[in-house]
């Protein structure tokens, strides 16, 4: 998000405040396997020229009521043809509660704003379908709010 002036807990604050989102990524991570995805869906010119990737390794809890342990890496790719490894921008661990937005700290190397992560613990394929349907319905509702 573009702002660094976010209150915690972030979830309740987001319900009551409009924010500007610079970019977003949706990633399905499988248990204990590093899963990467390009950081895409840029919505402004600030991030349009950088190629980044997000890698998450999720360590699911034994009980769904417990936090999900996450390892998060954000890297900036080197120019095509370069033999250098991707530049590491952020490497952190977090404990995320199912469906509760989490404000990540130490993200100044990634953004002049804030990074919010929301984890969903999905136990069956039906759970993923419900999340995707909910996201699609929310996107449609937000389209109707545009002036």
N, C-alpha and C positions, 0 to 999 in steps of 0.2 A: 504494500500500500504506500501511497505517496507520503503519508504523515508519519512522523515519529512521536507525535503527541497523543499516544493512545493510553487509555486507562486499563488497569487490570482489576478484576478479571475481564479479559477482553471480550468474552462471549456476550455478556449482558450489555456491555458498552456498544458492541456492534449492532445489537438489536435496536438501539435508540439513536444511532448516529450514521449518517451517510458518509461513505469514504470513497476516495478515488483509488482505483486499482490499476497499477501499472502493468502487471502481467500475472498470469496464473498458470498453474500446472496441476493436472489431475493424474495421479499415478496409483496403480494397483500393485502393491508390494506383497510378495508371497513370504511366508514365514521363514526367517533366517537366511534369506537369499537377497544379496544386493540387487536392487532393481533400479534401472536408470531410465530417464526420459529427458528429451530436449526440453529446455525451458522455453516454452512458446507462448502463443496467444498474446503477443505484445499488443497493447492498446494505445501506446504513444511512441513518439520518435526516440525517446531516451533509451529504450531497450531494443529498438528495432535492429540495430547494427551489431549487437553482441550475440554470439552463439554460446549459450550456457547449457549445462545439463544438471539435473538433480538426481542424486542417487540416495535411495532410502533402503536401509536394512531394518526390517521390523521383527521384533522379538515378542510375539504375542504372550499375554499372561495365561496363567492356568485358569483363572476365573475371569469372566467378561467384566466384572466390576473393578478389576485391578487395572492400573495404567499399562499402556503399551510402551515398551522400551523401543526407542527409535535411534538409529544412527543416521545422520544426515550429512551429505556432502554436496556442495555446489561448486561446480568448476566452470571456468571460462575456457573454451576451446581455443587452440592456437590456429593461426591462419592455415588455409589449405596448403598442403605440400610441406608444412613445417614438421620436423621430426621431434620437436619438443613435446614433453608431456603437457596435458592440460594444466592451466594455472588454477590452483586450489584457492577458492575464495572464502569458503566456510566449511568447517568440519565440526560437528557438534553432536552431542547426545541429548535426548529429551525423553521425558516421560509424559505421554499424552493420554488423556482420558477419552474414552469413546465419545465422539461427537462434541467435544468441548474445545473450542478454538484456543490455541496456545500461541502467545507472543514470544518469538525467538529473540534472544538478546545477542549482542556481538555481531550484528549484520552489516556494519558500516562498509565492509569491503565488498558487499553485494549490492547494497542499495543505500540511498540517502533517506529512504523511508523505513518502513517496518516490514517484517515478514511474519505472517500468521499461518500456522499450520493447524489443520483440523484432521484428525485421524478417525477413521471409521473401522471398527473391528467387524469384519464380515466372516461369518462362519459357513455360509452356504452360497451357492450361485444366486439363489433367489434374493439374498440380501443385497448383492451388487445390483441386480435389476431394479430393486426398489429405490436404491440410492440414485441410480441414473435417471429413473422416472421422476423422482422428487426434484433433482437438479434441473431437468428439462422443464418441469412445471414452474419452478422458481424463475428460470430464465424467461419464460413466456410472460410471467407476471411482471417481471422487471421491464420487459419491452413496453408494456402498457403504461409504465410510469414515466417514460421519457416524454419531455414537453414537446 
